[in-house]
Each structure stands twice: as structure tokens, then as C-alpha cells.
Amino acid sequence: WFIISISKGNQPTSNNMKNFKNLALAALTFVATVAPTAIAPAQAGAFNNLTTGQKELIVSIKRQGVDISASACENNNSYGWFSYYTGTWRDAKIQVCTNVATSQADQWETLRHEAVHVAQKCENRDHGNSFETLSTASWLRKYGSQSDAQFIMSAYPEAKWGVEFEAFTLQKYSNQTIANIVNQRCN
């Protein structure tokens, strides 16, 4: 198994970025073509009464064969994680820990963060353990926050800094934007 998780601790604060959609579309060359698809009934909590963007995010993840679970976790230090068998999508799963990510806002932010990891795994065409960043270093320097960088350097091994910095930066974007990223990078 390979697991990417969001650790609890000095969580970064959201950046206020003007024109985030336009900047993200230009910087990452997103293709905003997501066909609405019916999804199975969602789990309890944040995944009920879904908006169009929320549905699109869930559909984009599930299209990759990744299950989504939102429930209490044994570990009280992680907001969630993305796990899978090395080299495959078999038993791929995103877990959102509702005992740590207690608000709906935190649960959706966690799902967006883990969805970025799904896109990063797609970017690595052999689907091994390494994830590939989706954006350039200059984009991350421009739009990533210093507080995120400091948190990541204290909470994660150096080998994960790039992918985590990108996931923490992009988790602040809309559900629809992250769905577009997953669809573009994985399909």
C-alpha cells in the first residue's frame, strides 16, 4: 500500500487570490470539459445535498476507480488520505476522517487535497509510487503560501514537499476546478 495523508497540526490558512479561476486555467492549461454523470448515493455528512461542483468532483475521482469514504478514523492526526496498491489503481481509496475534518468545509477541502494527489498519480504514467507535480515551480512560488510551505517542511519528508505544497495550494480552489484538473490529467 502507498498512502498520502494530510496531517493535523499547524494547518495553513487560505490565500485570497484574485481571479483564481482564470489564473488556474491559464497556468495549468485546464480543459473545462466535464460531462455531468449520475453518481451513487453519497455517504453521510458533507457528501449529501451536493452542488454541481461537488458532484463533478466526486464523479471525476470515481471515474479513476477511486472509492471515497467519509467516516471517523482511528488516527486523530490525519484529515484524510489517498491509498492504493503500488503500481495499480486496485483498491484505490480516498478516506476523509470526519473526526478530524469535522466541518463540511474541512471535509471538502480534504477531498480536494486528496483529489489533487489522484491527478498527480495520473501524471506519473507508470503509476508507481512517485507522484508528479502538475504545475511549474514558478507557479507554486507565486501562488503557494509561505505558511503552507513552513507547515509542509515540518510535517512531511523532503521527498513529498513538492506534491504536498501543490496539493495544499490547489485544495483552496473550487470543487469544479479540481474536478477539471483530475479529468484533464487522468483521462
WOGI-V337843 format. One record per residue. N is the residue number from 1. RES is the residue in one small letter. OMEGA is omega in whole degrees, 0 to 359 (999 if undefined). NEAR is the number of other ideal C-beta (glycine too) atoms within 8 Angstrom. Layout:
# WOGI-V337843
N	RES	OMEGA	NEAR
N	RES	OMEGA	NEAR
This chain:
# WOGI-V337843
1	w	174	6
2	f	185	8
3	i	171	7
4	i	182	13
5	s	173	9
6	i	181	11
7	s	176	9
8	k	179	9
9	g	178	8
10	n	184	7
11	q	180	6
12	p	177	9
13	t	181	6
14	s	174	5
15	n	171	8
16	n	181	4
17	m	179	8
18	k	177	4
19	n	186	6
20	f	181	11
21	k	181	9
22	n	179	7
23	l	181	10
24	a	179	12
25	l	180	10
26	a	185	7
27	a	185	10
28	l	181	10
29	t	180	7
30	f	172	10
31	v	185	7
32	a	178	7
33	t	180	6
34	v	178	11
35	a	178	4
36	p	182	7
37	t	177	6
38	a	179	2
39	i	177	9
40	a	179	3
41	p	183	3
42	a	179	8
43	q	181	9
44	a	175	5
45	g	187	9
46	a	187	9
47	f	172	12
48	n	178	8
49	n	189	2
50	l	171	9
51	t	178	6
52	t	179	8
53	g	178	10
54	q	177	11
55	k	181	11
56	e	179	13
57	l	180	16
58	i	180	14
59	v	181	13
60	s	178	16
61	i	183	14
62	k	177	11
63	r	180	11
64	q	181	12
65	g	181	6
66	v	175	13
67	d	179	7
68	i	177	13
69	s	175	9
70	a	181	12
71	s	177	9
72	a	179	5
73	c	177	12
74	e	182	2
75	n	179	6
76	n	182	6
77	n	183	7
78	s	173	12
79	y	180	14
80	g	178	17
81	w	173	11
82	f	181	15
83	s	179	11
84	y	173	14
85	y	181	9
86	t	175	8
87	g	183	7
88	t	173	7
89	w	184	8
90	r	180	6
91	d	177	6
92	a	185	13
93	k	167	11
94	i	176	15
95	q	172	11
96	v	184	16
97	c	185	14
98	t	176	12
99	n	176	7
100	v	174	13
101	a	190	12
102	t	179	6
103	s	176	6
104	q	179	7
105	a	178	6
106	d	181	11
107	q	178	15
108	w	178	11
109	e	177	12
110	t	179	15
111	l	178	17
112	r	179	14
113	h	182	15
114	e	176	16
115	a	175	16
116	v	178	15
117	h	176	13
118	v	179	16
119	a	178	14
120	q	177	16
121	k	177	11
122	c	181	11
123	e	174	11
124	n	190	11
125	r	179	4
126	d	176	5
127	h	176	9
128	g	181	7
129	n	183	5
130	s	177	5
131	f	179	10
132	e	176	8
133	t	184	10
134	l	185	12
135	s	181	8
136	t	178	6
137	a	181	5
138	s	177	6
139	w	180	10
140	l	178	14
141	r	182	7
142	k	188	6
143	y	178	10
144	g	181	12
145	s	178	10
146	q	180	6
147	s	175	9
148	d	181	12
149	a	180	10
150	q	179	9
151	f	183	13
152	i	180	13
153	m	179	9
154	s	188	7
155	a	186	7
156	y	174	9
157	p	185	5
158	e	181	6
159	a	182	4
160	k	186	10
161	w	183	11
162	g	182	8
163	v	178	13
164	e	179	11
165	f	178	13
166	e	180	15
167	a	178	15
168	f	179	15
169	t	184	13
170	l	181	15
171	q	181	12
172	k	179	10
173	y	184	10
174	s	175	8
175	n	181	13
176	q	180	12
177	t	180	13
178	i	175	16
179	a	178	15
180	n	178	14
181	i	180	15
182	v	180	17
183	n	182	13
184	q	186	11
185	r	187	11
186	c	184	11
187	n	999	5
